[in-house]
Amino acid sequence: MDADTLRATQAPLKDKYRQDATAAVVTLKASGDLDGEGISCKVDTGRMLVDAGLHPATGGDGMQACSGDMLLEALVACAGVTLKAVSTALGIKIRKGTVRAQGDLDFRGTLGVAKDAPVGFRDIQLAFDLDTDATPEQLATLYKLTERYCVIYQTLKNPPPLTLAAA
């Protein structure tokens, strides 16, 4: 897809959302089944079922997906797609590249071993390794706009209210 095609595809959507802000609000959903043996949750991705279980650092055998890995994978996917869309819109050619995310967890928190250990990631790093002729200024703009428009990045950086309730 080139910049003109991207603009042509997005223009009617942008116009629609300018006219009716409520049309831009879409509820995304996820669900998982707790059926079966063991400590796992089968998550429906819309394309396939992913069997998520305990990370080996909490007693898992490593045969199931780890939800922490899945969170980082979602960040990589969103940041990669966002960077490609922004680079397309700006006319910055990316020949190839790699998106990497990593985060540090202290499993003492989730296992209840140390009350001062956080439950969750202490920090997350996102990095791009791009094969491009973009100037340093273009890359700075590309990274700034990717950060600004990446849904998962912004959700992690500025968490929304989160509630837990019985269905």
C-alpha positions as CSV (number, residue, x, y, z in Angstrom):
1,M,0.0,0.0,0.0
2,D,1.3,3.4,-0.8
3,A,0.6,6.8,0.8
4,D,-2.2,7.7,-1.7
5,T,-4.0,4.4,-1.2
6,L,-3.7,4.7,2.6
7,R,-5.1,8.2,2.5
8,A,-7.9,7.2,0.1
9,T,-8.8,4.3,2.4
10,Q,-8.8,6.3,5.6
11,A,-10.3,9.5,4.3
12,P,-13.9,8.4,4.4
13,L,-13.4,6.9,7.9
14,K,-11.9,10.2,9.1
15,D,-14.7,12.2,7.6
16,K,-17.3,9.9,9.2
17,Y,-15.6,10.1,12.6
18,R,-15.4,13.9,12.4
19,Q,-19.1,14.1,11.6
20,D,-20.1,11.5,14.3
21,A,-17.6,10.9,17.1
22,T,-19.7,8.0,18.4
23,A,-19.1,6.1,15.2
24,A,-15.4,6.0,16.0
25,V,-16.0,4.1,19.3
26,V,-15.6,0.4,18.7
27,T,-15.8,-2.2,21.5
28,L,-13.1,-4.9,21.1
29,K,-13.7,-8.1,23.0
30,A,-11.7,-11.1,24.0
31,S,-12.9,-14.3,25.7
32,G,-11.3,-17.4,27.1
33,D,-12.6,-20.8,28.3
34,L,-11.5,-22.4,31.5
35,D,-12.6,-25.9,30.5
36,G,-10.3,-28.8,30.7
37,E,-7.5,-30.0,32.9
38,G,-4.7,-28.1,34.4
39,I,-4.2,-24.4,35.1
40,S,-4.9,-22.9,31.7
41,C,-7.3,-20.6,29.8
42,K,-8.1,-21.2,26.1
43,V,-8.1,-17.7,24.5
44,D,-10.1,-17.2,21.3
45,T,-8.0,-14.9,19.1
46,G,-10.6,-14.9,16.3
47,R,-8.2,-16.9,14.1
48,M,-7.3,-19.7,16.5
49,L,-7.4,-20.8,20.1
50,V,-4.3,-20.1,22.2
51,D,-3.8,-22.2,25.3
52,A,-2.4,-19.9,27.9
53,G,-0.9,-21.2,31.1
54,L,1.6,-20.6,33.9
55,H,5.1,-19.3,33.0
56,P,7.8,-21.7,34.0
57,A,8.9,-19.2,36.7
58,T,5.6,-19.8,38.4
59,G,5.4,-23.5,38.0
60,G,4.4,-24.0,34.4
61,D,6.0,-26.4,32.0
62,G,6.5,-23.9,29.2
63,M,4.2,-25.8,26.8
64,Q,1.5,-23.1,26.9
65,A,1.5,-19.5,26.0
66,C,2.4,-17.0,28.7
67,S,0.1,-14.1,29.1
68,G,3.1,-11.8,29.7
69,D,4.6,-12.9,26.4
70,M,1.2,-12.3,24.8
71,L,1.1,-8.7,26.1
72,L,4.5,-8.0,24.6
73,E,3.5,-9.7,21.4
74,A,0.4,-7.4,21.2
75,L,2.7,-4.4,21.8
76,V,5.1,-5.6,19.0
77,A,2.2,-6.2,16.6
78,C,0.5,-2.8,17.3
79,A,3.8,-0.9,17.2
80,G,4.9,-2.6,14.0
81,V,1.6,-2.0,12.2
82,T,1.5,1.6,13.4
83,L,5.1,2.2,12.3
84,K,4.4,0.8,8.9
85,A,1.2,2.9,8.5
86,V,3.0,6.1,9.6
87,S,6.0,5.4,7.4
88,T,3.6,4.8,4.5
89,A,1.8,8.1,5.2
90,L,5.1,10.0,5.4
91,G,6.6,8.3,2.3
92,I,9.4,6.7,4.3
93,K,10.5,3.5,2.6
94,I,11.1,0.6,5.1
95,R,12.8,-2.2,3.2
96,K,12.7,-4.5,6.2
97,G,13.0,-4.3,9.9
98,T,12.4,-5.9,13.3
99,V,10.3,-4.8,16.2
100,R,11.3,-6.1,19.7
101,A,9.7,-5.7,23.1
102,Q,11.0,-7.0,26.3
103,G,10.0,-6.5,29.9
104,D,11.3,-7.4,33.3
105,L,9.1,-9.2,35.8
106,D,9.8,-10.1,39.4
107,F,7.8,-13.2,39.9
108,R,8.0,-12.9,43.7
109,G,5.1,-10.4,43.3
110,T,2.7,-12.7,41.6
111,L,3.6,-15.7,43.8
112,G,3.1,-13.6,46.9
113,V,6.6,-14.2,48.1
114,A,7.5,-10.5,48.7
115,K,4.9,-7.8,49.3
116,D,7.3,-5.1,48.0
117,A,7.7,-6.9,44.7
118,P,5.3,-5.5,42.0
119,V,2.8,-7.8,40.4
120,G,3.4,-7.2,36.7
121,F,6.1,-5.7,34.6
122,R,8.5,-3.4,36.2
123,D,9.5,-1.9,32.9
124,I,9.0,-2.6,29.2
125,Q,11.4,-1.6,26.4
126,L,10.3,-1.4,22.7
127,A,12.9,-1.1,19.9
128,F,13.0,-1.0,16.2
129,D,15.8,-2.1,13.9
130,L,15.0,-0.7,10.4
131,D,16.6,-1.1,7.0
132,T,15.8,2.3,5.6
133,D,17.4,5.4,4.0
134,A,15.4,7.7,6.3
135,T,17.3,10.6,7.8
136,P,17.8,10.8,11.6
137,E,15.1,13.6,11.6
138,Q,12.7,11.4,9.6
139,L,13.3,8.5,12.0
140,A,12.7,10.7,15.0
141,T,9.4,11.8,13.5
142,L,8.5,8.2,12.7
143,Y,9.2,7.0,16.2
144,K,7.4,10.0,17.8
145,L,4.3,9.4,15.7
146,T,4.4,5.6,16.2
147,E,4.5,6.2,20.0
148,R,1.6,8.7,19.7
149,Y,-0.7,6.5,17.6
150,C,0.1,3.0,18.8
151,V,-3.0,1.8,20.8
152,I,-1.2,-0.8,22.9
153,Y,1.8,1.5,23.7
154,Q,-0.6,4.3,24.7
155,T,-2.7,2.0,26.8
156,L,0.3,0.7,28.7
157,K,1.7,4.2,29.1
158,N,-1.6,5.8,30.2
159,P,-3.7,2.9,31.6
160,P,-7.5,3.4,31.4
161,P,-9.8,2.5,34.3
162,L,-9.9,-1.2,34.7
163,T,-12.6,-3.1,36.6
164,L,-13.2,-6.7,37.5
165,A,-16.7,-8.0,37.9
166,A,-18.7,-11.2,37.7
167,A,-20.6,-11.6,34.5
